[in-house]
Structure formats: C-alpha cells, structure tokens
Amino acid sequence: MNIRVEVKDAIATVTITREAVKNAFNAELIHELTQTFLKLEAQSEVRIIVLTGGGKVFSAGADLNYMKQLGTFSFEENKKDAESLAILFRTISDSSKATLARVNGHAFGGGLGLIATCDASVAVKSAKFSFSEVKLGMIPATIGPFVYQKIGYSHAKHLFTRGKVFSTDEALRVGLIHEVSEDEKELDKKINEMISDFLNASPQAIREAKRLVDYLEAGHSDVFERTTEWIAELRSSDEAQEGIQAFLEKRSPSWKQSE
C-alpha cells in the first residue's frame, strides 16, 4: 500500500506513504488514492477528508522512474495513464465531503494538483512549490484545469511557463493555498480550526455550496433563475429547518453531534 487511511468520528485522514520517493506518483498510488476517495465518498459518517504526505514532503509530483517508463509506451497507453490521473483529480474535486490539503512540506508538479482539487489548504511556511514540468520538456496539462480554477489566467501563465520554485507567501498570494503555518504544530492547529468550521456546517449545505461554486464557474446563462430555485428548494429541507430551529432555540443542530 502507498497510502494510510485513518477514520475517526467524522474525519478521514489520507496520508501518502511513499516517503522514499518523496510521495511521488506512480500508477499504483494513483489507483489507490482514487479508490480511497470513492470509498470514503460512500461512507455517510465521513464528513471531512484530510489529505497529507508522510514524512517532510507533501508530494514531489510524478515519480521520474515511472515517467521514464511511460516514455516507452504508445500514445494510446500514455493517454490511458493520463486519464487515470485526471480521474483521480476529478474524484477529489467532485467529492461531496469537505476536503482539506494538509501541506506538510514541498509540493511539485502533480502534488499541486492534489492541493488545487481540495476545498481548503494549509501549508507550513517552509514548503516550496513548483510547476516544474517545463523543466522536463512537459506541461502541467492534467492538473491544469484544476489549478487554473484556483489561480486564474495571469498567475497560471507565469508559473506554468517559468517553472520556478516559489514560496508559501507567493502560493498564498496567487490563491493556491489558503493559510500558512509557522511549523507542523501550528499546521495541525489550523487544520483543526478548519475541521471545526466544517463540522459546524450541515453536510447538505457543504455539498450544495460546492455544487454552487462549480455551477457559477461554468458560466451558465440561467444563473439567476437557477440560484433562486436552489435556495427555494433548500429552505424547506430537513437540514435547513433543523438549522433554523436550533438557532432560534439556542442549541446545537443535530449534525454537530459528530464533533
């Protein structure tokens, strides 16, 4: 196994354990991560998924020995492999759960795709980042759609083409990560604060809020009509009525029992 999964109460922590190769991707890791997120998606008791790296590195991206092997593959074989990676990113991005990237160290290449697909991210200040693909004669194609949604045209064009190593300060400035911690102890503190916020929100609301953001990003022409319908549907839902009633009664809503 290339990962470790721990589920406690409503929180699942997924740790990449390929520490000997800086948690780099190969076919087995891609498959295991995809299947793990699919299994966690089916577990109603799991409300939050935290993704992190074992050791001192989050993920160095693609395993270069694996990439060298792919160089001997046919176009169709390479396309199939790239599709499996794209499916992994789409699986994380489409999760109905709250997803957090606990960036415990450096993240290069595909590792940045993992960060971009998560809803929220916290990184230790010492972490370094790079879209290093251009230095190897490639481009960050598979992660591109997810990173582009996070950082936009200007930052993507600059960082994708330059391939430079950049700091957490710049990662925060361009919107790749959301918070920075001084060390790993503070990293866990900030992760726990985010977890608490997510547990305060209803599972239905988190799921629908994620769908709303994706809907707005797609640029649909019926946005005003659809959003008014959306809130009208949710106002009468069980969780919305429970949330309103709990607020009026000055008590915790039922979904906070998992905290």
C-alpha angles and dihedrals in degrees: 000000000000096000141047121217123198122181119192120171106312096341128089119192116200114195124188107223104190090111094151089066096034092261092296122172126259130160093271094051092048091052094046094049092048093049092045093054090046091052093047090049089060093052107090092193091062110085103162132039119198115196119198144149128252117241121003100322129072096202134320092207120236121016102245093215087054090048091050089054091050088056088071093052125099122253091259092050091049091048091052091050092049090049091056089055091047089052090054092053092044091049092055093042093049095048114127088213125087106262125202129189110214098199102199096171146339120352122193134172112333090013087071088055089060090052093047094052093054121089095231136011139195123189134191111247093241092061119114127204136200141169086215098168095103090060087062096046094261140098133232090252104145094045091038100094093050096044092045090056088054102044107019136222103306098046092041093052092048098045098036093053100037098048091200126158110249137188134245088257090062093040088055093046095053093045099249091123130024106209139018128213128200094226142351093275091057089042090063091045091055092045089053090050090054091046089053090052091050092048090053090059122075116255089234092052093051091049093048094043089056090049090049093054091049090048092051091046091054090062099227115188094225095057096128095048094044096048093050089050090047096056091043089056094048097046091070096042121116094246094048092050090047091050093050093045092048091051092050091047092046093235136118116272118246095256091064089072088088091063 
